[in-house]
């Protein structure tokens, strides 16, 4: 049930931080992923591409991590709890209006993970690309 | 095995490491948890010195808490040969262990109480409904989880049965507290609303407006008219319910649902209208069933779920629950449950 998190910085039109997840994202490691992204945000990274091509399984805790990552990358996190949530609600309203946030994007999502995202509706938060190269060219 | 309540808090460890020493070419420090996963390091950015840590660390110190290993401090670089640095690292590892120990001692009794309280929230006995068998199985993971289910009589003409199964995402006390909050909200909504889709929509509105936990809930709510067998359901991001027909027809999933509770302003969950005929069974479960891990690292998965139901389908609701419970337990072997397991089966009598 291990999860390997690998970070790489690439230059697209904007600097992109590629975070590749290999293995399984579940209750034992979802907090570690949020912490990792928090570190990247604190270091100045602003555009994140989650490469999920090596992620074979995502438990429901993974949804908490993906949502947390979106909050972190918007800089909308606690301690400003109230501000964070109104920002998230603004975001979900934008999503309801057909827009998606751009700070965190996905690529290479495998069928098992796609199913969880679609079933729970969290897929609508993310722009999703078939693979890393396509994503980097598009961002 | 170390008690799961005994653990290093990654955010605090990271802050301590950051104040202990900045990463230089001479010294990089990292902390991994008991399983060897990195949780903190003295460098702030991957790719800079200190990114490549363990397993080739020059120095590795155990961090102990509550009589067990909770992590290791790894250090590398030329400075690790300096006795002053080594004794400082020794003190750091001991300090991190003491920090985890203090957290553990202050939390352990409360964790035990919270576990007990959580179990009391789960209704293990549903109402007796003439013409139906209601059976369930609930097994809490060692850590506080967030599954709940409820079968109750709605106070309305014809006394329909309200059905709820739900899973709070995430884990720990926060998930347990959200479960304790959400359970009566869904119950009351189902009692008072026009139907299950409306009940979940109302619950979602309350969660989105009032609760800022960062956690979500997947849930199915249903209302069963016991006279006719008509079952109205709505699904908010939960695993699809299964129907096992009494006439040996294929087992089918009741597809269709909205997003999970607590994330978006509107669920958009359609109302699912199905008919439980005599002999039919409705099977509800949480992901603790399909996500159960066996000794080889495999997941129980949907194919095993369907095979188990296929083999047990001629039995009563109680038999089906027992078969599924045992199949998951056999599959898991000695691996402790990582997540709550909940199974609810409602069978309509053949005559």
Interface residues (C-beta under 8 A of the other chain):
Chain A: X1 X2 X3 X7 X8 X9 X26 X27 X28 X29 X30 X31 X32 X35 X39 X40 X42 X43 X57 X59 X60 X61 X63 X64 X67 X68 X71 X81 X82 X84 X85 X89 X92 X93 X95 X96 X119 X120 X121 X122 X124
Chain B: X10 X11 X14 X35 X37 X38 X39 X40 X44 X45 X46 X47 X143 X167 X169 X170 X171 X208 X212 X214 X215 X216 X218 X237 X238 X239 X257 X258 X259 X260 X263 X264 X265 X266 X287 X291 X293 X297 X299 X338 X339
